[in-house]
Amino acid sequence: MSFVNRQKEMKTLNKEFEKKSSFTVIYGRRRVGKTTLIKEFIKDKKAFYFFADKQNETIQINRFKNQLGEYFNDDFVKKIEIKDWDTLFDYFINKLGNEKFILVIDEFQYLCMVNKSFSSIFQRIFDEKLKEKNIMVILCGSLISMMYSEVLAYDSPLFGRRTAQIKLKPIDFKYYPEFFKEKSHHSLIEMYSITGGIPKYILSFDRDRTPLWNIEHNIFDRDNYLYSEPKFLLQEEINDLSRYFSILQSIAAGNTKISSISSQLEIPSSGLTPYISKLIELDILEKEIPVTEDIKNSKKALYKIKDNYLNFWFNYVYPYQSYLEIENLTYPLEKIKSSFDLWVSKVYEDLSRENLMWESKVPFPIKNLGRWWDKNEEIDVVALGENEILFGECKWSNKHVGLSVLYKLKEKAKAVKWKNGSRKEYYVLFSKSGFSDELIEASQKDSTIILSDF
C-alpha cells in the first residue's frame, strides 16, 4: 500500500532537513504511524535509525555500537568494547562526512527509563558534539507522559533544544477511500466508527469484509492483539489500571458527567479529578462543553472517549469478556447487531461537524464549532461566526429527512442563548439517506437552509 496522508508532517520534516542543524521531536499514542512516517521520510536519505527498548543500558549501548558497525561497514568497532554513550557518539561523529545526515532514536523514552539521567547525557552530547554538525536529530516516542517530562516540559534537560515538534494524530476520515478502495461512503463511516483513523487498526481489518465480520473474527479473537489492545496501550502509562478502566467503562456506559461517574463508582468527585486529568493528558479522554460557553467557567462539562477503537472496546469487549473468554460470541454479537446503527450514528455526528470544515457550505467564517445542550435539549452541530450561528441535525437513518426535522431544529435553536436579537441564523441537515422533495424545495428557496448528504 502507498503512503497515505501525512503531507503536513512530511513538509515539516523536509523543512527541518534543509537546516544545517535541527532537532525534531515526534510523539503520539501507539499505533498512530510515527515509525512509518520516519521510515518514509528517511528512505532516500543518509540516516541511522535506532529503536530503543527496555533492555539494560549496557545491552543497548552494545546494540547501538553493532548497528553503527553494520551501517558504516566497520567490523573492527563490532569487536571492541564501548561502555558509555560519549565514546559511542565520538565514534559516530568521526564517521560522519560533510553530507547531511539524520540520526533517529525511536522510543526514546525507554533509554530514559533504564537510565534516569539519559536526557541530561543526551543534552550534553547534543550541545557539545552534535549541535554544530550538519545533522538532523529526530527523537520519537510513544509514552506521552515520559516524552513530556524528558523532552518537551520546561524543566526537562532537553527543553529549548528542539527546532520542531510533531504530535502525530490519527488519519483523517477523508483519506479512508485510499485504504478501502471498493467501499461505499457509508461503509467507510462504519469502518471509521471502529478503527478511528489509527493506521495499525485499519491495516489489521480485512478490507473485503464487513465491519461485523471484522468484529467477530479480529476484535473478538482472543489471539488477536486487538482483543487486549487497551490494556497494552495503558499499562505503561499508568499504575492503577483497574481504577482507570472503571472510569472509562463508566463513561462508555453513558456516565459522562463527573457527578454520574462518581455516583456509579462510589468515589468522591475530588478523588476522580487526577485520573480524569491524566486520561486527558494521554489524549484518551476529552472534555466537552456547550459551544456557546466558556470552558473555564462552564458547569456543564461532559467527558467522552476520544479514540473510536477504545470507545468501542469499552462498550462491546470489556463488558462481555466473561463470554468472550470462553468463546461464547453469540450474546456479544447480538448486542452489537442490535445497536450498531446507533453506535455509528454518534460517530456520524462527529464526522458531520468535521465535514463542515473540510467542504464548507457555510456562508460565513467559522470561529467555533461543536455541540450544544442543556437539561432538556441537545443540538448535534452548532457553528459560531461573528454574528452568525448555524444549527445542525444529523440523521443516520434509512429514511429521507423531511421538513419536520427542520421545524424541530428551529424550535430547539430558540433555547440557545447567544447574541439573541442580533444573530443571523442558518440551519444544516445531514442525512445518510437523502431528503424529502418538500425539504429540497424549501432549501432552494431559502439560503439559510443547507442540506448535506455526507
C-alpha positions as CSV (number, residue, x, y, z in Angstrom):
1,M,0.0,0.0,0.0
2,S,1.2,3.5,-0.8
3,F,1.9,6.0,2.0
4,V,-1.3,7.7,3.0
5,N,-1.9,11.3,4.3
6,R,0.9,13.0,6.4
7,Q,1.7,15.7,3.8
8,K,1.8,18.4,6.5
9,E,4.2,16.3,8.7
10,M,6.4,15.5,5.7
11,K,6.6,19.2,4.8
12,T,7.7,20.0,8.4
13,L,10.4,17.2,8.3
14,N,11.7,18.4,4.9
15,K,11.9,21.9,6.2
16,E,13.9,20.8,9.2
17,F,16.1,18.7,6.9
18,E,17.1,21.9,5.0
19,K,18.5,23.5,8.2
20,K,22.2,22.9,9.0
21,S,21.4,21.6,12.4
22,S,17.9,20.6,13.7
23,F,16.3,18.7,16.5
24,T,12.8,17.3,15.8
25,V,10.6,15.6,18.4
26,I,7.8,13.3,17.1
27,Y,5.4,11.9,19.7
28,G,1.9,10.5,19.9
29,R,0.0,7.4,21.0
30,R,1.0,3.9,20.0
31,R,-0.1,2.6,16.5
32,V,-0.6,6.1,15.1
33,G,2.1,5.6,12.5
34,K,5.2,7.5,13.9
35,T,7.7,4.9,12.8
36,T,6.1,4.6,9.4
37,L,6.3,8.3,8.9
38,I,10.0,8.4,9.9
39,K,10.9,5.5,7.6
40,E,9.1,7.1,4.7
41,F,11.0,10.3,5.3
42,I,14.5,8.8,5.6
43,K,14.2,6.2,2.9
44,D,16.1,8.2,0.3
45,K,18.4,10.0,2.7
46,K,21.6,9.2,4.7
47,A,20.2,8.2,8.0
48,F,20.9,6.0,11.0
49,Y,17.9,4.6,12.8
50,F,18.0,3.1,16.3
51,F,15.0,1.6,18.0
52,A,15.3,1.7,21.8
53,D,13.8,-0.9,24.1
54,K,13.6,-1.9,27.8
55,Q,16.8,-3.9,28.0
56,N,19.5,-2.6,30.3
57,E,21.8,0.2,29.3
58,T,24.9,-1.9,28.6
59,I,23.0,-4.1,26.2
60,Q,21.5,-1.0,24.4
61,I,24.9,0.7,24.0
62,N,26.3,-2.6,22.6
63,R,23.4,-2.9,20.2
64,F,23.8,0.8,19.1
65,K,27.5,0.1,18.6
66,N,26.9,-3.0,16.5
67,Q,24.3,-1.3,14.4
68,L,26.7,1.6,13.7
69,G,29.4,-1.0,12.7
70,E,26.9,-2.5,10.3
71,Y,25.9,0.9,8.9
72,F,29.5,2.1,8.4
73,N,30.7,-1.3,7.3
74,D,33.2,-1.4,10.2
75,D,33.8,-4.9,11.6
76,F,36.5,-3.6,13.9
77,V,34.1,-1.5,16.0
78,K,31.9,-4.5,16.5
79,K,34.7,-6.4,18.1
80,I,35.8,-3.7,20.6
81,E,34.0,-2.9,23.9
82,I,32.4,0.5,24.4
83,K,30.7,1.1,27.7
84,D,29.5,4.7,27.6
85,W,27.4,7.0,25.3
86,D,30.1,9.6,25.0
87,T,32.6,7.2,23.4
88,L,29.9,5.8,21.2
89,F,28.9,9.3,19.9
90,D,32.6,10.3,19.4
91,Y,32.9,7.3,17.1
92,F,29.7,8.2,15.3
93,I,30.8,11.8,14.8
94,N,34.2,10.8,13.5
95,K,32.5,8.6,10.8
96,L,30.3,11.5,9.6
97,G,31.3,13.4,6.5
98,N,30.1,16.8,5.4
99,E,27.0,15.5,3.8
100,K,23.7,16.0,5.6
101,F,22.9,13.1,8.0
102,I,19.9,12.1,10.0
103,L,20.1,10.4,13.4
104,V,16.8,8.8,14.6
105,I,16.2,7.4,18.1
106,D,12.8,5.8,18.2
107,E,11.1,5.0,21.5
108,F,13.5,7.4,23.1
109,Q,11.6,7.3,26.4
110,Y,12.9,3.7,27.1
111,L,16.5,5.0,27.3
112,C,15.3,7.5,29.9
113,M,13.5,4.6,31.7
114,V,16.6,2.4,32.0
115,N,18.9,5.4,32.9
116,K,17.1,8.3,34.7
117,S,20.0,10.6,33.6
118,F,19.9,9.8,29.9
119,S,18.1,13.0,29.0
120,S,20.8,15.0,30.6
121,I,23.5,12.9,29.0
122,F,21.9,13.3,25.6
123,Q,21.5,17.1,26.1
124,R,25.2,17.4,26.8
125,I,26.1,15.2,23.8
126,F,23.9,17.3,21.6
127,D,25.3,20.6,22.8
128,E,28.9,19.5,22.7
129,K,29.1,17.1,19.8
130,L,26.1,17.3,17.5
131,K,24.8,20.8,17.5
132,E,27.4,22.3,15.2
133,K,27.4,19.3,12.8
134,N,25.3,19.1,9.5
135,I,22.9,16.7,11.3
136,M,19.2,16.4,11.8
137,V,18.3,14.7,15.1
138,I,14.9,13.0,15.4
139,L,13.7,11.8,18.8
140,C,10.5,9.8,18.7
141,G,8.4,8.3,21.5
142,S,5.0,6.7,22.3
143,L,4.8,7.2,26.1
144,I,3.3,10.6,26.0
145,S,3.8,11.4,29.7
146,M,7.5,10.5,29.5
147,M,8.1,12.4,26.3
148,Y,6.7,15.5,28.0
149,S,8.7,15.1,31.2
150,E,12.0,14.1,29.5
151,V,11.9,16.2,26.3
152,L,9.1,18.7,26.0
153,A,8.5,20.1,29.5
154,Y,10.0,23.4,30.6
155,D,12.1,21.7,33.3
156,S,13.3,18.8,31.2
157,P,17.0,18.7,30.3
158,L,16.3,18.9,26.6
159,F,13.9,21.8,26.8
160,G,14.9,24.5,24.3
161,R,16.9,22.2,22.0
162,R,14.0,21.2,19.7
163,T,13.5,23.2,16.5
164,A,10.3,21.4,15.6
165,Q,7.8,19.1,17.2
166,I,5.1,16.9,15.6
167,K,2.3,15.4,17.7
168,L,1.1,12.7,15.3
169,K,-2.6,12.3,15.1
170,P,-4.9,9.7,13.6
171,I,-5.5,9.6,9.9
172,D,-8.4,11.9,8.8
173,F,-11.6,10.2,7.6
174,K,-11.2,11.9,4.2
175,Y,-8.3,9.6,3.5
176,Y,-10.2,6.4,4.1
177,P,-11.0,5.8,0.4
178,E,-7.3,5.2,-0.1
179,F,-7.4,2.3,2.4
180,F,-10.7,0.9,1.4
181,K,-10.9,1.4,-2.3
182,E,-14.0,-0.6,-3.1
183,K,-16.1,0.5,-0.1
184,S,-19.1,2.8,-0.3
185,H,-19.1,6.1,1.6
186,H,-21.4,4.7,4.3
187,S,-19.3,1.6,4.7
188,L,-16.2,3.8,5.2
189,I,-18.1,5.6,8.0
190,E,-18.8,2.3,9.6
191,M,-15.2,1.2,9.4
192,Y,-14.1,4.6,10.8
193,S,-16.5,4.2,13.7
194,I,-14.3,1.3,14.9
195,T,-10.8,2.0,13.7
196,G,-10.9,5.7,14.3
197,G,-8.0,6.7,12.0
198,I,-5.3,4.5,13.6
199,P,-3.3,3.0,10.7
200,K,-2.4,-0.2,12.5
201,Y,-6.1,-0.9,13.2
202,I,-7.1,-0.1,9.6
203,L,-4.5,-2.4,8.2
204,S,-5.5,-5.2,10.7
205,F,-9.0,-5.3,9.2
206,D,-9.9,-7.5,6.3
207,R,-10.9,-4.8,3.9
208,D,-13.0,-7.1,1.8
209,R,-15.3,-8.0,4.7
210,T,-18.0,-6.1,6.7
211,P,-17.3,-4.3,10.0
212,L,-19.4,-7.0,11.8
213,W,-17.3,-9.8,10.3
214,N,-14.1,-8.0,11.4
215,I,-15.5,-7.5,14.9
216,E,-16.2,-11.3,15.2
217,H,-13.0,-12.6,13.6
218,N,-10.5,-10.0,14.7
219,I,-11.6,-8.0,17.7
220,F,-13.3,-10.9,19.4
221,D,-10.5,-13.3,18.7
222,R,-8.5,-13.7,22.0
223,D,-5.3,-14.4,20.0
224,N,-5.6,-11.1,18.1
225,Y,-3.7,-8.2,19.5
226,L,-6.9,-6.0,19.2
227,Y,-8.6,-8.1,21.8
228,S,-6.3,-6.8,24.6
229,E,-5.1,-3.6,22.9
230,P,-6.3,-1.1,25.5
231,K,-4.5,-2.9,28.3
232,F,-1.3,-2.8,26.4
233,L,-1.8,0.8,25.5
234,L,-2.4,2.0,29.0
235,Q,-0.3,-0.3,31.2
236,E,3.0,1.5,30.6
237,E,1.5,5.0,31.1
238,I,-0.4,4.4,34.3
239,N,-0.1,2.4,37.5
240,D,-3.6,1.7,38.7
241,L,-5.1,0.1,35.6
242,S,-8.3,-1.1,37.3
243,R,-9.2,2.4,38.5
244,Y,-8.7,3.9,35.1
245,F,-10.6,1.1,33.4
246,S,-13.5,1.5,35.8
247,I,-13.7,5.2,34.8
248,L,-13.5,4.5,31.1
249,Q,-16.1,1.8,31.4
250,S,-18.4,4.1,33.2
251,I,-18.0,6.9,30.6
252,A,-18.6,4.3,27.8
253,A,-21.8,3.3,29.6
254,G,-23.2,6.8,29.4
255,N,-22.0,8.4,32.6
256,T,-20.4,11.5,31.0
257,K,-20.6,13.9,33.9
258,I,-18.2,13.8,36.9
259,S,-21.1,13.5,39.2
260,S,-22.6,10.5,37.5
261,I,-19.2,8.7,37.3
262,S,-18.7,9.5,41.0
263,S,-22.1,8.1,41.8
264,Q,-21.7,4.9,39.8
265,L,-18.2,4.1,41.1
266,E,-18.9,5.4,44.6
267,I,-15.8,7.6,44.5
268,P,-15.9,11.3,45.6
269,S,-15.7,13.6,42.6
270,S,-12.5,15.1,44.1
271,G,-10.9,11.7,44.0
272,L,-11.7,11.3,40.3
273,T,-10.1,14.5,39.2
274,P,-6.5,13.4,39.0
275,Y,-7.5,10.3,37.0
276,I,-9.6,12.3,34.6
277,S,-6.8,14.8,34.1
278,K,-4.3,12.0,33.4
279,L,-6.6,10.5,30.8
280,I,-7.0,13.9,29.1
281,E,-3.2,14.3,29.1
282,L,-2.8,11.0,27.4
283,D,-5.3,12.0,24.7
284,I,-7.7,9.3,25.7
285,L,-10.5,11.5,27.1
286,E,-11.7,14.9,26.0
287,K,-13.7,17.4,27.9
288,E,-16.7,18.9,26.1
289,I,-18.8,21.9,26.9
290,P,-21.6,23.5,25.0
291,V,-20.0,25.5,22.2
292,T,-21.6,28.8,23.4
293,E,-20.0,28.6,26.8
294,D,-16.6,29.5,28.3
295,I,-14.6,26.3,29.1
296,K,-13.1,27.9,32.2
297,N,-16.5,28.7,33.8
298,S,-18.9,26.2,32.4
299,K,-20.5,23.8,34.8
300,K,-22.0,21.6,32.0
301,A,-18.8,19.7,31.2
302,L,-19.1,16.2,29.7
303,Y,-16.3,13.7,29.1
304,K,-16.0,11.4,26.1
305,I,-13.5,8.8,25.0
306,K,-11.7,10.4,22.0
307,D,-10.4,7.2,20.3
308,N,-13.1,5.3,18.4
309,Y,-11.5,1.9,19.0
310,L,-11.0,2.4,22.7
311,N,-14.6,3.6,23.0
312,F,-15.8,0.6,21.0
313,W,-13.7,-1.7,23.2
314,F,-15.1,-0.4,26.4
315,N,-18.7,-0.6,25.0
316,Y,-18.5,-4.1,23.4
317,V,-15.5,-6.0,24.6
318,Y,-14.7,-5.2,28.2
319,P,-18.3,-5.7,29.5
320,Y,-18.6,-9.1,27.8
321,Q,-15.2,-10.6,28.5
322,S,-16.7,-13.4,30.5
323,Y,-18.5,-14.5,27.3
324,L,-15.5,-13.9,25.0
325,E,-13.0,-15.7,27.2
326,I,-15.0,-19.0,26.8
327,E,-15.6,-18.2,23.1
328,N,-19.3,-17.7,23.5
329,L,-19.7,-15.0,20.9
330,T,-23.5,-15.2,20.4
331,Y,-24.6,-12.8,23.0
332,P,-22.0,-10.1,22.5
333,L,-22.6,-10.2,18.7
334,E,-26.3,-9.9,19.2
335,K,-25.7,-6.8,21.4
336,I,-23.6,-5.2,18.6
337,K,-26.0,-6.1,15.8
338,S,-28.9,-4.6,17.7
339,S,-27.2,-1.3,18.4
340,F,-24.6,-0.9,15.6
341,D,-26.6,1.7,13.8
342,L,-26.9,3.8,17.0
343,W,-23.1,3.4,17.5
344,V,-22.3,4.6,14.0
345,S,-24.8,7.5,14.3
346,K,-22.7,9.0,17.1
347,V,-19.5,8.9,15.0
348,Y,-21.5,10.2,12.0
349,E,-22.3,13.3,14.2
350,D,-18.6,13.9,14.8
351,L,-17.7,13.4,11.2
352,S,-20.5,15.7,10.0
353,R,-19.1,18.5,12.2
354,E,-15.6,18.0,10.8
355,N,-17.1,17.9,7.3
356,L,-18.2,21.5,7.7
357,M,-14.5,22.4,7.9
358,W,-13.4,20.2,5.0
359,E,-16.0,21.1,2.4
360,S,-17.7,24.1,4.0
361,K,-21.1,25.1,2.6
362,V,-21.4,27.5,5.5
363,P,-21.7,31.1,4.2
364,F,-19.6,32.6,7.0
365,P,-16.1,32.0,8.6
366,I,-16.5,29.6,11.5
367,K,-14.9,30.8,14.7
368,N,-16.1,28.0,16.9
369,L,-17.7,24.6,16.2
370,G,-19.2,21.9,18.5
371,R,-22.4,20.7,20.1
372,W,-24.9,22.4,22.4
373,W,-27.0,21.0,25.2
374,D,-29.0,22.0,28.3
375,K,-31.2,20.0,30.7
376,N,-33.9,19.5,28.1
377,E,-32.4,19.7,24.6
378,E,-29.4,18.8,22.6
379,I,-28.2,20.1,19.2
380,D,-25.8,17.9,17.2
381,V,-24.0,20.8,15.4
382,V,-23.6,24.4,16.3
383,A,-21.1,26.7,14.5
384,L,-20.5,30.3,15.5
385,G,-19.3,33.2,13.4
386,E,-19.0,36.8,14.2
387,N,-22.8,37.4,14.4
388,E,-23.9,34.3,12.6
389,I,-24.9,31.0,14.1
390,L,-25.6,27.7,12.4
391,F,-27.6,24.8,13.9
392,G,-27.4,21.3,12.6
393,E,-29.1,17.9,12.9
394,C,-27.5,14.6,11.8
395,K,-29.6,11.6,10.8
396,W,-28.0,8.2,10.3
397,S,-31.2,6.5,9.1
398,N,-32.6,4.7,6.1
399,K,-35.4,7.2,5.7
400,H,-35.5,10.6,3.9
401,V,-35.2,13.6,6.2
402,G,-38.3,15.8,5.9
403,L,-39.5,19.2,6.9
404,S,-40.5,18.0,10.4
405,V,-36.8,17.6,11.3
406,L,-36.1,21.2,10.2
407,Y,-39.0,22.6,12.2
408,K,-37.9,20.7,15.3
409,L,-34.4,22.0,14.9
410,K,-35.7,25.6,14.6
411,E,-37.6,25.1,17.8
412,K,-34.6,23.7,19.7
413,A,-32.5,26.7,18.4
414,K,-34.7,29.1,20.4
415,A,-33.2,27.7,23.6
416,V,-29.7,28.7,22.7
417,K,-28.8,32.0,24.3
418,W,-26.1,33.6,22.1
419,K,-26.4,37.1,20.7
420,N,-30.2,36.9,20.7
421,G,-31.8,39.6,18.6
422,S,-28.7,40.4,16.5
423,R,-27.7,37.0,15.2
424,K,-28.2,35.6,11.7
425,E,-29.4,32.0,11.9
426,Y,-28.6,29.2,9.4
427,Y,-29.6,25.5,9.5
428,V,-27.8,22.5,8.2
429,L,-29.2,19.0,7.9
430,F,-27.0,15.9,7.4
431,S,-28.7,12.8,6.1
432,K,-27.4,9.3,5.3
433,S,-30.4,8.6,3.0
434,G,-31.3,12.0,1.4
435,F,-34.1,14.4,1.8
436,S,-37.8,14.7,1.0
437,D,-38.8,16.7,-2.1
438,E,-40.5,19.3,0.1
439,L,-37.3,19.9,2.1
440,I,-35.2,20.1,-1.1
441,E,-37.7,22.7,-2.5
442,A,-37.6,24.7,0.8
443,S,-33.8,24.8,0.7
444,Q,-33.8,26.0,-2.9
445,K,-36.0,28.9,-1.9
446,D,-34.2,29.8,1.4
447,S,-30.4,30.3,1.5
448,T,-30.4,29.8,5.3
449,I,-31.2,26.1,4.9
450,I,-28.3,23.9,3.9
451,L,-28.6,20.2,3.0
452,S,-25.7,17.7,3.1
453,D,-25.8,14.1,2.0
454,F,-22.3,13.5,3.6
